[in-house]
């Protein structure tokens, strides 16, 4: 008699109650691919991303094993599904794995005691442990395949509770090579998710040699590097880019892309697939902190598809010491920026807020120094406390007098089976060197800074101000101070301040009480959905033409005052007009979606833009009063398609989603700049690249020495 296949449900769940970008369930894809390679047609594995689809499947049929991933963005969602599954099938074996757990044995025990529905927790890389569990289940008669039996077993890298106490081990033998894991792409396990337009994720290696205190990669068990073969990486890229679906981005999960010399070949392969298919418009990679010479070749290959990412986190020595990042060579990273300024889309870094030993002054100085280095995409918000990281442990909290609060976060909330489920993040709100009121003021400034710099709203202006030694953070402080008395602009600032003040709660219980109010619950979605303020602020003012104009009027007033010793109102007006005209989202909203425009500017403004290096004489095409701008047509087409999808529900939340899909690429650029990047032209044609030179020349040596 033929035995039934062992039915396994594996899910990497994500909240999808609100429409927002989703990523393929790569983690459970690996687990499934490896299990199939061992057990073939003895098993049947179904993968899930959507909680509703998994709940429907559970209602329809009981699996022999249920496994869920555990990240900061799906902890409570997974708990909700697991409890419902256990209510339906009390003896159902249930396993969980993922990094959202402490690494000390006492932390693991506490986690499992609070979540008694978990039969076994798989630590670190879960492919082998889950395969062992499946193999053991296959050897058991159906009557023994239950949670109680599973808890009584011992598996490498797995923990469980026996009589309420921790059993098992969290030790991890690092892998050296990863090709024992078949590709979930080329085995077609992720096809349905690609068809849905979910963003493809790739791993070419795992592990990180650094020990940053705020990062889970910094734990000892994950500090050895393991890699997939080049043939494997190429095959996955070929499969996805030729799949027949267009994606806004390809996302690489490597902690240090470029740490290996062979990553040059991977980058060249990505470029070749883009040139062939144009099925994606950007590549997200986290560059190696080592800034090795071959990374220049990576940047040249990827060109306009990516940014030159350098992970500073802070530019203050005391702060870097507290983070254990003093082994990051700043000068090498800056050399990488200067070497790639003419190839990649823009330099990028992170400057975190609220780090131990940081003050308001040191934070503003880090922002200005990053701008001075020519970095035009500066990310980083408040620091989240991740389980298992050094910064989250009791010793660090006491040493730096770290005070934290809790908040909801964008996309981490939904209603499933008529029950409100939401995720929380614990975030630093004060330290021994920074108060919470100071954090709020920085939150407001950072929202404006993010729009101007990282979202590219004011890149021409930044080039002009930097060339003339004007601190942009001081400009923003004055814009905020004056804006409080300007009615329409004050509306947007007041909204921003209220959001910044109201988003945090002292305890998870306070949030539970807050969201239990029916009026609050109704406001959690739609136009008032919880969002990332840095994106949401720009989304709000772009949607409101009057607020957007007031925003520009306030910048104009402050800039005319602060630049009167070297500029004129005419030049300021022209540069701000140029800034606003570049915003392709705004142009689409106003019914002008052309991918190329010509903008008339005064001769004085043209000269100023030439002097600061934002443009070069070749970009004028012989015209002394006009600047030609354009946007990557692949990106423009994807933006227009998204506008069509969201046409009936445009609000700050949906606008923030656009910006996250296309951030830094929603603005038009001088024509030659775009062409040079797209064609990966080794010849320097871009005046914009010259502007980075000028920023660097205006004090790079001095800033490094500081």
Rosetta blueprint (number, residue, H / E / L):
1 X L
2 X L
3 X L
4 X L
5 X L
6 X E
7 X E
8 X E
9 X E
10 X E
11 X E
12 X E
13 X E
14 X E
15 X L
16 X L
17 X L
18 X L
19 X L
20 X L
21 X L
22 X L
23 X E
24 X L
25 X L
26 X H
27 X H
28 X H
29 X H
30 X H
31 X H
32 X H
33 X H
34 X H
35 X H
36 X H
37 X H
38 X H
39 X H
40 X H
41 X H
42 X H
43 X E
44 X E
45 X E
46 X E
47 X E
48 X E
49 X E
50 X E
51 X H
52 X H
53 X H
54 X H
55 X H
56 X H
57 X H
58 X H
59 X H
60 X H
61 X L
62 X L
63 X L
64 X L
65 X E
66 X E
67 X E
68 X E
69 X E
70 X L
71 X L
72 X L
73 X L
74 X L
75 X H
76 X H
77 X H
78 X H
79 X H
80 X H
81 X H
82 X H
83 X H
84 X H
85 X H
86 X H
87 X H
88 X H
89 X L
90 X L
91 X L
92 X L
93 X L
94 X E
95 X E
96 X E
97 X E
98 X L
99 X L
100 X L
101 X L
102 X L
103 X L
104 X L
105 X H
106 X H
107 X H
108 X H
109 X H
110 X H
111 X H
112 X H
113 X H
114 X H
115 X L
116 X L
117 X L
118 X L
119 X L
120 X E
121 X E
122 X E
123 X L
124 X L
125 X L
126 X L
127 X H
128 X H
129 X H
130 X H
131 X H
132 X H
133 X H
134 X H
135 X H
136 X H
137 X H
138 X H
139 X L
140 X L
141 X L
142 X H
143 X H
144 X H
145 X L
146 X L
147 X H
148 X H
149 X H
150 X H
151 X H
152 X L
153 X L
154 X L
155 X L
156 X L
157 X L
158 X E
159 X E
160 X E
161 X E
162 X E
163 X L
164 X L
165 X E
166 X E
167 X E
168 X E
169 X L
170 X L
171 X L
172 X L
173 X L
174 X L
175 X L
176 X L
177 X E
178 X L
179 X L
180 X L
181 X L
182 X L
183 X L
184 X L
185 X L
186 X L
187 X L
188 X L
189 X L
190 X L
191 X H
192 X H
193 X H
194 X H
195 X H
196 X L
197 X L
198 X L
199 X E
200 X E
201 X E
202 X E
203 X L
204 X L
205 X E
206 X E
207 X L
208 X L
209 X L
210 X L
211 X L
212 X L
213 X L
214 X L
215 X L
216 X H
217 X H
218 X H
219 X L
220 X H
221 X H
222 X H
223 X L
224 X L
225 X L
226 X E
227 X E
228 X L
229 X L
230 X H
231 X H
232 X H
233 X H
234 X H
235 X H
236 X H
237 X H
238 X H
239 X H
240 X H
241 X H
242 X L
243 X L
244 X L
245 X L
246 X L
247 X E
248 X L
249 X L
250 X E
251 X E
252 X E
253 X L
254 X L
255 X L
256 X L
257 X E
258 X L
259 X L
260 X L
261 X L
262 X L
263 X H
264 X H
265 X H
266 X H
267 X H
268 X H
269 X H
270 X H
271 X H
272 X H
273 X H
274 X H
275 X H
276 X H
277 X H
278 X L
279 X L
280 X E
281 X L
282 X L
283 X E
284 X E
285 X L
286 X L
287 X E
288 X L
289 X L
290 X L
291 X L
292 X L
293 X L
294 X L
295 X H
296 X H
297 X H
298 X H
299 X H
300 X H
301 X H
302 X H
303 X H
304 X H
305 X H
306 X L
307 X L
308 X E
309 X E
310 X L
311 X L
312 X L
313 X E
314 X L
315 X L
316 X L
317 X H
318 X H
319 X H
320 X H
321 X H
322 X H
323 X H
324 X L
325 X L
326 X L
327 X L
328 X L
329 X L
330 X H
331 X H
332 X H
333 X H
334 X H
335 X H
336 X H
337 X H
338 X H
339 X H
340 X H
341 X L
342 X L
343 X L
344 X L
345 X L
346 X L
347 X E
348 X E
349 X E
350 X E
351 X E
352 X L
353 X E
354 X L
355 X L
356 X L
357 X L
358 X L
359 X L
360 X H
361 X H
362 X H
363 X H
364 X H
365 X H
366 X H
367 X H
368 X H
369 X H
370 X H
371 X H
372 X H
373 X L
374 X L
375 X L
376 X L
377 X E
378 X E
379 X E
380 X L
381 X L
382 X E
383 X L
384 X E
385 X L
386 X L
387 X L
388 X L
389 X L
390 X H
391 X H
392 X H
393 X L
394 X H
395 X H
396 X H
397 X H
398 X H
399 X H
400 X L
401 X L
402 X L
403 X E
404 X E
405 X E
406 X E
407 X E
408 X L
409 X L
410 X L
411 X L
412 X L
413 X E
414 X E
415 X E
416 X E
417 X L
418 X L
419 X E
420 X E
421 X E
422 X E
423 X L
424 X L
425 X E
426 X E
427 X E
428 X E
429 X E
430 X E
431 X E
432 X L
433 X L
434 X E
435 X L
436 X H
437 X H
438 X H
439 X H
440 X H
441 X H
442 X H
443 X H
444 X H
445 X H
446 X H
447 X H
448 X H
449 X H
450 X H
451 X H
452 X H
453 X H
454 X H
455 X L
456 X L
457 X L
458 X L
459 X H
460 X H
461 X H
462 X H
463 X H
464 X H
465 X H
466 X H
467 X H
468 X L
469 X L
470 X L
471 X L
472 X H
473 X H
474 X H
475 X H
476 X H
477 X H
478 X H
479 X H
480 X H
481 X H
482 X H
483 X H
484 X L
485 X L
486 X L
487 X H
488 X H
489 X H
490 X H
491 X H
492 X H
493 X H
494 X H
495 X H
496 X H
497 X H
498 X H
499 X H
500 X H
501 X H
502 X H
503 X L
504 X L
505 X E
506 X L
507 X L
508 X H
509 X H
510 X H
511 X H
512 X H
513 X H
514 X H
515 X H
516 X L
517 X L
518 X H
519 X H
520 X H
521 X H
522 X H
523 X L
524 X L
525 X L
526 X H
527 X H
528 X H
529 X L
530 X L
531 X L
532 X L
533 X H
534 X H
535 X H
536 X H
537 X H
538 X H
539 X H
540 X H
541 X H
542 X H
543 X H
544 X L
545 X H
546 X H
547 X H
548 X H
549 X H
550 X H
551 X H
552 X H
553 X H
554 X H
555 X H
556 X H
557 X H
558 X H
559 X H
560 X H
561 X H
562 X H
563 X L
564 X L
565 X L
566 X L
567 X L
568 X L
569 X H
570 X H
571 X H
572 X H
573 X H
574 X H
575 X H
576 X H
577 X H
578 X H
579 X H
580 X H
581 X H
582 X L
583 X E
584 X H
585 X H
586 X H
587 X H
588 X H
589 X H
590 X L
591 X L
592 X L
593 X L
594 X L
595 X L
596 X E
597 X E
598 X E
599 X E
600 X E
601 X L
602 X L
603 X H
604 X H
605 X H
606 X H
607 X H
608 X H
609 X H
610 X H
611 X H
612 X H
613 X L
614 X L
615 X L
616 X L
617 X H
618 X H
619 X H
620 X H
621 X L
622 X L
623 X L
624 X L
625 X L
626 X E
627 X E
628 X E
629 X E
630 X E
631 X L
632 X L
633 X H
634 X H
635 X H
636 X H
637 X H
638 X H
639 X H
640 X H
641 X H
642 X H
643 X H
644 X H
645 X H
646 X H
647 X L
648 X L
649 X L
650 X L
651 X L
652 X H
653 X H
654 X H
655 X H
656 X H
657 X H
658 X H
659 X H
660 X H
661 X H
662 X H
663 X L
664 X L
665 X L
666 X L
667 X E
668 X L
669 X E
670 X E
671 X H
672 X H
673 X H
674 X H
675 X H
676 X H
677 X H
678 X H
679 X L
680 X L
681 X L
682 X L
683 X L
684 X L
685 X L
686 X L
687 X H
688 X H
689 X H
690 X H
691 X H
692 X H
693 X H
694 X H
695 X H
696 X H
697 X H
698 X L
699 X L
700 X H
701 X H
702 X H
703 X H
704 X H
705 X H
706 X L
